[in-house]
Structure formats: structure tokens, C-alpha cells
Amino acid sequence: MNNRFLVISSLAALGFLSASALAMDVQATFNELDKDSNGTLSEAEAGEDAVLHENFSQIDTNQDGQLSLNEFKKFIQ
């Protein structure tokens, strides 16, 4: 499980991160998960985080089998 993702989500939910700090951390977390640096997260890449893996099909709103940064951001927020 990606502890960074869980910490970011928790801090954001509690209101401890500013919008700009959250945006930078969300981008950094996305980049960390995007092992092949293609700008999307495959289900295998998302599988490194239990929350993303469990919710993959719901987060993948266009059902293309990949999570875009925008889909990831919407899920975080």
C-alpha cells in the first residue's frame, strides 16, 4: 500500500493541506505510481495502492483501462 497516498488523502480530508500543496503532492504521488512514465496509471500500477486497486473501475470514468491524472485528481478530491 502506498502510505504517501493515504497520508495525502487523510491530510486533505482534514483540511491541513492548502490547494496548491495538495496539487503538488497529488502530482508527485501520481508520478511515483506511474512506473513507465506514460502519463497514465495501468491497473497493475494502481495495484500498488490498495485503495486505488479496489476502486479502479469506478475511478476509470471513461473505462479505457487507464487512470489519467484528471481521473486520479477527481478521486483524491
N, C-alpha and C positions, 0 to 999 in steps of 0.2 A: 504494500500500500504506500502511496506517495504521501508522506507526512506533510510535506510542504503544501500540497493541495488542501489537506484537511485544516491546516493552520490558517491558510489564506481564507478559506470558506468560513471558518469559525470567527476570525477577526472581522471579516466583512459583515457577517451577520450581527455581530455585536456592535458594529459601528466604530471600531477602533482604527480603521484604515480610511484615509482620505480617498476620494475618487481617483486621483492621479496615482497615488501609491498602489491602489488596488489594480489599476490598469497595467502598471508596470509589472506587478507580481503575477497577474494573470498571464500576461505575455511571456514572462520568464518561465512560468510553470508549463505553459503550452509548448514553448521551445524545448524545454527539458524532456517532455514526454515525446516530442516529435523526433524520434531517433534517426529517421532517414532525412530529416530536414526538407521535406517536400511541401510543408505548409499545411498539412492535414494530419489528423490522427487516425490511424487504422484501428480496427477493433483490437488487434494484438497490442499496439502501442497503448491504447486506452486501458488495456487489461492490466497494466502496471498499477493502476489505481482501482481499488475495489468499487468505489462509488461510481466512477466513470464506467467501469465494465458492467455493473449491474443496470445502469441506466442508458447504455449506449444507444439502443434503438429509439428511445424517446428523445435523446439529445440530438440524434441524427435526423433533424426535421425534414430534410429533403430525401432521406432514405437512399443516399448514394454509397453507403458503406464506409464513409469517412466523416470525421468531425472537423469542420472548418473552425478557424479562430472565432468567427462570429457565433457559431453554434455553441462553442465552448464558453464564450463570454456570456451568452444568454443563460446558459445553465448555471454559471457561477453567480450571476446576479439574481 
